């Protein structure tokens, strides 16, 4: 508050003192010089007064910067599936493909319904497996172990469409 009062005094008294120095009588000029000197002394003294605290620090409540995920959260759609003793699913790889994917495989007769999700999976799901994803030549693939020796027809669990076998392999 003292600093604000001193600032207001500078703003009001300085122009008045300068006007008295130029147009005033000799006694008033001495008063104007004394006024300017007192303002200067008060300003210098204001900077030298130890306040018992360090320099003013302005603190802001900033939320922490969100950490970028290591990979893009997405729901890849398998473009082909190779069935044998295990199921190999493949899709086009993303620029920041996840190293693992969560897979749910549920047999429904001869059909094997498959859901694939990369990144955190929300909700409670039974039979979720976290499996490693391999990326090679822009293609991502993962291998799902199959129970028993039965031959399944792989089906995308989201769309209900059959996942075709790879061509040219």
C-alpha positions as CSV (number, residue, x, y, z in Angstrom):
1,X,0.0,0.0,0.0
2,X,2.9,2.3,0.8
3,X,4.3,1.8,-2.7
4,X,1.0,2.7,-4.3
5,X,0.8,5.9,-2.2
6,X,4.4,6.8,-3.2
7,X,3.5,6.2,-6.9
8,X,0.4,8.5,-6.7
9,X,2.6,11.2,-4.9
10,X,5.0,11.0,-7.8
11,X,2.2,11.4,-10.4
12,X,0.6,14.3,-8.6
13,X,3.5,16.2,-7.1
14,X,6.1,16.0,-9.8
15,X,4.2,18.0,-12.5
16,X,3.2,20.6,-9.8
17,X,6.8,20.9,-8.5
18,X,8.2,21.3,-12.1
19,X,5.6,24.0,-12.8
20,X,6.6,25.9,-9.6
21,X,10.3,25.6,-10.5
22,X,9.6,27.3,-13.9
23,X,6.9,29.9,-12.9
24,X,7.1,30.1,-9.1
25,X,8.6,32.7,-6.7
26,X,12.0,32.0,-5.2
27,X,10.7,30.6,-1.9
28,X,8.3,28.3,-3.8
29,X,11.1,27.0,-6.0
30,X,13.0,25.9,-2.9
31,X,9.9,24.1,-1.7
32,X,9.6,22.3,-5.1
33,X,13.2,21.2,-5.0
34,X,12.7,19.9,-1.4
35,X,9.5,18.0,-2.5
36,X,11.3,16.3,-5.4
37,X,14.3,15.4,-3.2
38,X,11.9,13.9,-0.6
39,X,10.1,11.9,-3.2
40,X,13.5,10.5,-4.5
41,X,14.7,9.7,-1.0
42,X,11.4,7.9,-0.2
43,X,11.7,5.9,-3.4
44,X,15.3,4.8,-2.7
45,X,14.4,4.0,0.9
46,X,11.5,1.9,-0.3
47,X,13.8,-0.4,-2.2
48,X,16.3,-0.8,0.7
49,X,13.8,-1.7,3.4
50,X,14.2,-5.4,4.2
51,X,10.7,-6.9,4.4
52,X,11.8,-10.2,5.9
53,X,10.6,-12.1,2.9
54,X,12.3,-12.9,-0.4
55,X,11.4,-11.6,-3.8
56,X,7.7,-11.8,-4.7
57,X,6.8,-15.0,-6.4
58,X,3.6,-15.4,-8.2
59,X,2.2,-18.9,-7.9
60,X,-0.4,-20.2,-10.3
61,X,-2.5,-23.3,-9.9
62,X,-1.7,-25.0,-13.2
63,X,-2.7,-28.6,-13.8
64,X,0.2,-30.8,-14.7
65,X,0.8,-31.2,-18.4
66,X,-0.8,-34.3,-19.6
67,X,1.7,-37.0,-20.5
68,X,1.5,-38.0,-24.1
69,X,0.5,-41.6,-24.5
70,X,3.3,-43.9,-25.9
71,X,0.9,-45.0,-28.6
72,X,-2.4,-44.1,-30.3
73,X,-5.4,-45.5,-28.6
74,X,-7.6,-47.1,-31.2
75,X,-9.7,-50.0,-32.2
76,X,-8.0,-51.7,-35.1
77,X,-10.2,-53.7,-37.5
78,X,-8.4,-57.0,-38.5
79,X,-8.0,-57.1,-42.3
80,X,-7.0,-60.7,-42.4
81,X,-6.8,-63.7,-40.1
82,X,-4.8,-66.9,-40.4
83,X,-6.2,-69.8,-38.4
84,X,-4.2,-72.9,-37.3
85,X,-3.3,-74.0,-33.8
86,X,-3.3,-70.3,-33.1
87,X,-5.0,-67.2,-34.7
88,X,-2.9,-64.6,-36.4
89,X,-4.7,-61.3,-36.9
90,X,-3.2,-58.5,-39.0
91,X,-4.2,-54.8,-39.8
92,X,-2.5,-51.7,-41.2
93,X,-0.2,-50.2,-38.6
94,X,-0.6,-46.7,-37.2
95,X,2.3,-44.3,-37.1
96,X,2.5,-44.8,-33.3
97,X,1.4,-48.4,-33.1
98,X,1.0,-49.8,-29.5
99,X,3.4,-52.5,-28.5
100,X,0.5,-54.5,-27.0
101,X,-3.2,-54.9,-27.7
102,X,-6.1,-56.2,-25.6
103,X,-7.9,-59.1,-27.3
104,X,-11.2,-60.8,-26.5
105,X,-11.8,-64.1,-28.4
106,X,-15.1,-65.8,-27.7
107,X,-16.1,-69.0,-29.5
108,X,-19.7,-69.1,-30.6
109,X,-20.2,-72.5,-32.3
110,X,-17.7,-72.7,-35.1
111,X,-17.4,-68.9,-35.2
112,X,-14.7,-67.2,-33.1
113,X,-15.8,-63.6,-32.3
114,X,-12.7,-61.4,-31.9
115,X,-12.4,-57.9,-30.5
116,X,-9.0,-56.0,-30.6
117,X,-8.3,-52.7,-28.8
118,X,-5.1,-50.8,-28.4
119,X,-4.5,-48.6,-25.4
120,X,-6.4,-48.6,-22.1
121,X,-9.7,-50.5,-22.1
122,X,-12.6,-49.0,-20.2
123,X,-15.2,-51.1,-18.5
124,X,-15.1,-54.7,-17.1
125,X,-14.5,-57.3,-19.7
126,X,-14.1,-61.1,-19.2
127,X,-11.5,-63.0,-21.0
128,X,-9.3,-60.0,-22.0
129,X,-5.8,-60.9,-22.9
130,X,-3.0,-58.5,-23.4
131,X,-0.8,-59.7,-26.3
132,X,2.3,-58.3,-28.0
133,X,1.9,-56.6,-31.4
134,X,4.5,-57.0,-34.1
135,X,5.0,-54.4,-36.7
136,X,6.7,-55.1,-40.0
137,X,6.4,-53.3,-43.3
138,X,3.5,-51.2,-42.3
139,X,1.5,-54.2,-41.0
140,X,0.7,-54.9,-37.4
141,X,0.0,-58.5,-36.3
142,X,-0.7,-60.4,-33.2
143,X,-1.0,-64.1,-32.3
144,X,-3.9,-65.3,-30.2
145,X,-3.6,-68.8,-28.7
146,X,-6.6,-71.0,-29.4
147,X,-8.1,-73.5,-27.0
148,X,-8.4,-77.1,-28.2
149,X,-8.0,-78.4,-31.8
150,X,-11.2,-77.1,-33.2
151,X,-11.0,-75.0,-36.5
152,X,-12.8,-71.7,-36.0
153,X,-14.0,-69.2,-38.5
154,X,-12.7,-65.8,-37.3
155,X,-15.4,-63.0,-37.1
156,X,-15.0,-59.4,-36.2
157,X,-16.9,-59.0,-32.9
158,X,-17.9,-55.4,-33.6
159,X,-19.3,-55.8,-37.1
160,X,-20.1,-59.5,-37.2
161,X,-18.3,-59.9,-40.5
162,X,-16.0,-62.7,-41.3
163,X,-12.3,-61.8,-41.3
164,X,-10.8,-63.0,-44.6
165,X,-7.8,-65.3,-44.9
166,X,-4.6,-63.7,-46.2
167,X,-4.1,-63.7,-50.0
168,X,-0.8,-64.5,-51.6
169,X,0.7,-66.3,-48.5
